[in-house]
Amino acid sequence: MKYTDIAIVGGGLAGSTAAAMLGRAGVQAILIDPHPVYPPDFRVEKLSGDGQIERFRKTGLAEAVLRSATHDGENWIARAGYLLDKRPSQQYGILYDRLINAIRAEIPAGVESIWAKVTSISTRDDRQKLILSNGEEISARLVVLASGLNVGVRRWLGIERRIVSACHSISLGFDIAPVGRTAFDFPALTYFSECTSERIPYLTLFPIGNTMRANLFVYRQLDDPWLPQFKRAPAATLNAAMPRLRRITGDFEVTGDIKIRPADLYVSSGHRQSGVVLVGDAFETTCPVTGTGTDKVFTDVERLCNVHIPAWLATSGMAETKIAAFYDDPIKSECDAWSIEKAYNFRSVSIDDGIYWRIQRWARFMAWFGEGRLRRLGHRIGAQFGAQSSSSSSSSSLSSSA
């Protein structure tokens, strides 16, 4: 029997981040996952936005991990073949397996990693017992369940998962390359759908190393014939769905494998138990279209490791009343509510044809157009001022010399 304060089940984004944070804080922890090196997996492929990066920085891992990512610096915003804005960007492209392995590299040596599966778990108010597939047994004060969509451990604990929106969206990932040129004109691009009937919210293109990566999001069902059509002829199908896209991208081709991942929205019930806490997708999913799933993971893990676990370990026991403080944390609750609201709003503003959502679409695009115009005007004024200042300095210099 191995004894520890925290047993972390699952070594993906939530679990590996928790292991690194707890290890840096000197908390005794064990990370349990089947994979010594995290395998390729089509999930998060970029970290983006000031808010998301700031949440990542609160974990203390961002600066080290982002060195393995590709920062694009500027993101072009376009719709219907028109460039709306060239926006300064905090986007970092990195494949999910490389992200996880970079985070794992920050886990201190004091955190033990066991590469196995959990085959049995029992919980009490004081200590929790886990039996692993390699025969090892672990006794922990707290189990952090970070096993993502895996339902095995949840079922042993009687935690139910209720789907609230089946196949809410589908994500497609692939590499894209320009035809007849060495590179695209843009550092990164977000291109919004031209019509609601295509059921596409947007296409995002961003660099990972020397490759331009594409994430396309659609609101369709898995048996929709559009999906196999896209796999057979991706460039032609994409151009048919977004006929003015090539005004911005020029001719392009899709290279490599095409990954497809459907996303259900679900919530947990029966999770308020002694000795175990759920984080990330193990607790509740959100829609990849919104990009808020990573915000939820970083918020969950930061609050758990920086606030709640230190308080829980300071007193004996791990009763349900302690665990409830995490689920009721106002910062976590606010992030969860924001994320799920955005999942439904983004879908409606992308495909609903009601007058309210039409107005919302036009308001968004006019706002982007206005921001772009103001940004370009500011650049022109700055350039003119710089030229005038340079000319004045040259004149002053000549006068002094005379």
WOMO-V230848 format. One record per residue. N is the residue number from 1. RES is the residue in one small letter. PHI is phi in whole degrees, 0 to 359 (none if undefined). PSI is psi as a letter, one per 30 degrees, with the letter a starting at -180 (* if undefined). OMEGA is omega in radians with two decimals (none if undefined). Layout:
BEGIN
n;res;phi;psi;omega
N;RES;PHI;PSI;OMEGA
N;RES;PHI;PSI;OMEGA
END
This chain:
BEGIN
n;res;phi;psi;omega
1;m;none;k;3.04
2;k;259;k;-3.12
3;y;248;k;3.14
4;t;207;l;3.04
5;d;282;e;-3.04
6;i;234;k;2.98
7;a;252;k;-3.12
8;i;257;j;-3.12
9;v;259;j;-3.11
10;g;112;k;-3.07
11;g;246;h;3.03
12;g;277;b;-3.06
13;l;298;e;-3.10
14;a;291;e;-3.07
15;g;294;e;-3.13
16;s;292;e;3.09
17;t;296;e;3.11
18;a;297;e;-3.14
19;a;297;e;3.14
20;a;294;e;-3.11
21;m;293;e;-3.12
22;l;294;e;3.11
23;g;297;e;3.11
24;r;294;f;3.14
25;a;274;g;3.13
26;g;79;g;3.11
27;v;274;k;3.14
28;q;289;k;-3.06
29;a;213;l;3.05
30;i;231;k;3.08
31;l;259;k;-3.10
32;i;240;k;3.14
33;d;203;k;-3.13
34;p;289;f;-2.94
35;h;247;j;3.05
36;p;299;e;3.01
37;v;242;k;-3.04
38;y;295;k;-3.06
39;p;279;l;3.07
40;p;304;k;-3.07
41;d;204;k;-3.11
42;f;274;j;3.08
43;r;222;b;-3.14
44;v;299;k;3.10
45;e;235;f;3.01
46;k;202;l;2.99
47;l;250;k;-3.00
48;s;212;l;3.05
49;g;91;k;-3.14
50;d;301;e;-3.12
51;g;296;e;-3.13
52;q;293;e;3.11
53;i;297;e;3.11
54;e;296;e;3.08
55;r;297;e;3.11
56;f;296;e;-3.12
57;r;297;f;3.12
58;k;294;f;3.07
59;t;282;f;-3.11
60;g;83;g;-3.04
61;l;250;f;-2.94
62;a;301;e;-3.02
63;e;299;e;-3.14
64;a;288;e;-3.05
65;v;287;e;-3.07
66;l;292;f;3.03
67;r;295;f;3.11
68;s;271;f;-3.08
69;a;257;l;3.13
70;t;251;j;3.14
71;h;268;k;-3.08
72;d;276;f;3.04
73;g;84;e;-3.13
74;e;211;k;-3.13
75;n;238;k;3.08
76;w;277;k;3.10
77;i;249;k;-3.07
78;a;215;l;3.04
79;r;206;k;3.07
80;a;54;h;3.10
81;g;82;g;-3.12
82;y;249;k;3.08
83;l;280;j;-3.08
84;l;266;e;-3.05
85;d;198;l;2.94
86;k;244;j;-2.93
87;r;260;k;3.00
88;p;305;k;-2.92
89;s;234;k;2.95
90;q;249;h;3.10
91;q;254;k;3.11
92;y;233;j;-3.14
93;g;273;k;3.11
94;i;198;k;3.11
95;l;293;l;-2.98
96;y;301;e;-3.11
97;d;296;e;3.11
98;r;291;e;3.08
99;l;298;e;-3.10
100;i;295;e;-3.13
101;n;293;e;3.05
102;a;292;e;3.08
103;i;294;e;3.12
104;r;299;e;3.12
105;a;295;f;3.13
106;e;266;f;3.12
107;i;284;k;-3.12
108;p;298;l;-3.12
109;a;298;f;-3.13
110;g;291;f;3.08
111;v;269;j;3.12
112;e;281;k;3.05
113;s;247;k;3.10
114;i;241;k;-3.07
115;w;267;i;-3.09
116;a;200;l;3.06
117;k;252;l;3.03
118;v;277;k;3.14
119;t;255;f;3.12
120;s;201;k;3.11
121;i;212;k;3.05
122;s;224;k;-3.03
123;t;237;l;3.08
124;r;216;a;3.14
125;d;287;f;-3.06
126;d;250;e;-3.11
127;r;228;l;-3.09
128;q;244;k;-3.10
129;k;242;k;3.10
130;l;237;k;3.02
131;i;246;k;-3.03
132;l;254;l;-3.10
133;s;293;f;3.10
134;n;269;g;3.11
135;g;92;f;-3.14
136;e;287;l;3.07
137;e;238;k;-3.10
138;i;233;k;3.00
139;s;248;k;-3.06
140;a;229;k;3.03
141;r;290;e;-3.10
142;l;219;k;3.00
143;v;255;k;3.01
144;v;262;j;-3.09
145;l;269;j;-3.10
146;a;235;h;-3.01
147;s;269;g;3.03
148;g;61;b;-3.08
149;l;277;f;3.13
150;n;296;k;-3.04
151;v;256;f;-3.04
152;g;303;e;-3.09
153;v;296;e;3.14
154;r;301;e;-3.10
155;r;295;e;3.11
156;w;299;e;-3.12
157;l;269;f;3.14
158;g;77;g;3.12
159;i;270;k;-3.09
160;e;263;l;3.08
161;r;240;k;-3.12
162;r;248;j;3.12
163;i;282;k;-3.14
164;v;256;f;3.07
165;s;206;j;-3.11
166;a;288;k;-3.12
167;c;45;h;-3.11
168;h;301;e;3.09
169;s;204;l;3.08
170;i;229;k;3.11
171;s;254;k;3.06
172;l;237;k;-3.14
173;g;235;k;-3.12
174;f;198;l;3.05
175;d;267;k;-3.11
176;i;223;k;-3.09
177;a;222;k;3.11
178;p;287;l;3.10
179;v;257;k;3.11
180;g;82;g;3.12
181;r;220;l;-3.13
182;t;274;f;-3.09
183;a;203;l;3.01
184;f;286;l;3.13
185;d;286;f;-3.03
186;f;262;k;3.00
187;p;290;e;3.08
188;a;205;l;-3.05
189;l;215;k;2.92
190;t;243;j;-3.06
191;y;243;j;-3.08
192;f;271;l;-3.05
193;s;302;k;-3.12
194;e;272;f;3.13
195;c;207;k;-3.06
196;t;290;f;-3.06
197;s;295;f;3.12
198;e;283;f;3.08
199;r;59;h;3.11
200;i;243;j;3.05
201;p;288;e;3.14
202;y;190;l;3.00
203;l;244;k;3.08
204;t;239;k;3.11
205;l;242;k;-3.07
206;f;206;k;-3.09
207;p;278;k;2.90
208;i;233;j;-3.01
209;g;65;b;3.14
210;n;264;g;-3.10
211;t;253;k;3.02
212;m;270;j;-3.10
213;r;262;k;3.12
214;a;238;k;2.95
215;n;240;j;3.12
216;l;248;k;-3.12
217;f;243;k;-3.14
218;v;224;l;3.02
219;y;254;i;-3.13
220;r;221;l;3.05
221;q;265;l;-3.07
222;l;296;f;-3.14
223;d;269;g;3.11
224;d;294;k;-3.14
225;p;298;f;3.11
226;w;298;e;-3.08
227;l;293;e;3.06
228;p;297;e;3.07
229;q;297;e;3.12
230;f;296;e;-3.14
231;k;294;e;-3.14
232;r;286;e;-3.06
233;a;221;i;-3.00
234;p;296;e;-3.09
235;a;295;e;-3.13
236;a;295;e;-3.13
237;t;292;e;3.12
238;l;293;e;3.11
239;n;292;e;3.09
240;a;291;e;-3.14
241;a;282;e;-3.13
242;m;229;i;-2.98
243;p;296;f;-3.13
244;r;260;g;-3.13
245;l;302;e;-3.07
246;r;292;f;3.01
247;r;299;f;-3.12
248;i;264;e;-3.02
249;t;270;f;-2.89
250;g;74;a;3.11
251;d;295;k;-3.11
252;f;213;l;3.04
253;e;226;l;3.09
254;v;264;k;-3.08
255;t;240;l;3.06
256;g;75;a;-3.10
257;d;286;l;3.05
258;i;251;k;-3.14
259;k;263;k;3.13
260;i;232;k;-3.12
261;r;221;j;3.04
262;p;280;l;-3.14
263;a;229;k;2.97
264;d;267;k;2.96
265;l;265;k;3.10
266;y;218;l;3.09
267;v;234;l;-3.13
268;s;263;l;3.00
269;s;221;l;-3.09
270;g;75;g;-3.06
271;h;271;f;3.13
272;r;278;i;-3.07
273;q;229;l;3.04
274;s;291;k;2.92
275;g;80;f;-3.12
276;v;217;k;3.12
277;v;225;k;-3.10
278;l;258;k;3.11
279;v;229;l;3.09
280;g;63;b;-3.11
281;d;294;f;3.08
282;a;297;f;3.13
283;f;269;e;-3.02
284;e;195;k;3.13
285;t;262;l;2.99
286;t;223;a;-3.03
287;c;268;k;3.12
288;p;299;f;3.14
289;v;303;e;-3.07
290;t;281;f;-3.10
291;g;73;g;-3.06
292;t;270;f;3.14
293;g;300;e;3.11
294;t;291;e;3.05
295;d;302;e;-3.13
296;k;296;e;3.13
297;v;298;e;-3.10
298;f;296;e;3.10
299;t;295;e;3.12
300;d;305;e;-3.02
301;v;290;e;3.13
302;e;297;e;3.13
303;r;295;e;-3.12
304;l;296;e;-3.01
305;c;278;e;-3.11
306;n;272;f;-3.01
307;v;245;e;-2.90
308;h;277;e;-3.12
309;i;300;e;3.09
310;p;303;e;3.13
311;a;291;e;-3.13
312;w;293;e;-3.09
313;l;289;f;-3.10
314;a;287;f;3.11
315;t;230;l;-3.09
316;s;287;l;3.06
317;g;80;l;3.11
318;m;215;h;-3.04
319;a;286;l;-3.12
320;e;302;e;-3.14
321;t;297;e;3.05
322;k;292;e;-3.07
323;i;300;e;-3.10
324;a;301;f;-3.12
325;a;298;e;3.11
326;f;290;e;-3.12
327;y;296;f;-3.14
328;d;266;g;3.13
329;d;305;k;-3.06
330;p;297;e;3.14
331;i;290;e;3.07
332;k;297;e;-3.10
333;s;299;e;3.12
334;e;296;e;3.13
335;c;294;e;3.12
336;d;299;e;-3.11
337;a;295;e;3.10
338;w;300;e;-3.09
339;s;294;e;-3.10
340;i;289;e;3.09
341;e;297;e;3.14
342;k;293;e;3.12
343;a;300;e;-3.13
344;y;283;e;-3.14
345;n;295;e;-3.12
346;f;295;e;3.11
347;r;297;e;-3.11
348;s;294;e;-3.11
349;v;290;f;-3.13
350;s;270;e;-2.98
351;i;232;f;-3.13
352;d;281;k;-3.10
353;d;254;g;3.06
354;g;296;l;-3.05
355;i;300;e;-3.13
356;y;299;e;-3.07
357;w;285;f;3.02
358;r;296;e;3.10
359;i;297;e;3.12
360;q;299;e;3.13
361;r;297;e;-3.12
362;w;295;e;3.12
363;a;298;e;3.13
364;r;297;e;-3.05
365;f;288;e;3.06
366;m;293;e;3.09
367;a;297;e;3.11
368;w;297;e;3.13
369;f;298;e;3.12
370;g;296;e;3.10
371;e;299;e;3.13
372;g;296;e;3.12
373;r;298;e;3.13
374;l;297;e;-3.13
375;r;294;e;3.13
376;r;294;e;3.10
377;l;297;e;3.11
378;g;299;e;3.12
379;h;295;e;-3.14
380;r;295;e;3.12
381;i;297;e;3.12
382;g;298;e;3.14
383;a;293;e;3.13
384;q;295;e;3.12
385;f;297;e;3.11
386;g;296;e;3.13
387;a;293;e;3.12
388;q;295;e;3.13
389;s;297;e;3.14
390;s;294;e;3.13
391;s;294;e;3.12
392;s;296;e;3.14
393;s;296;e;3.14
394;s;294;e;3.14
395;s;296;e;3.13
396;s;297;e;-3.12
397;s;293;e;3.13
398;l;294;e;3.14
399;s;296;e;3.13
400;s;295;e;-3.12
401;s;293;e;3.12
402;a;294;*;none
END
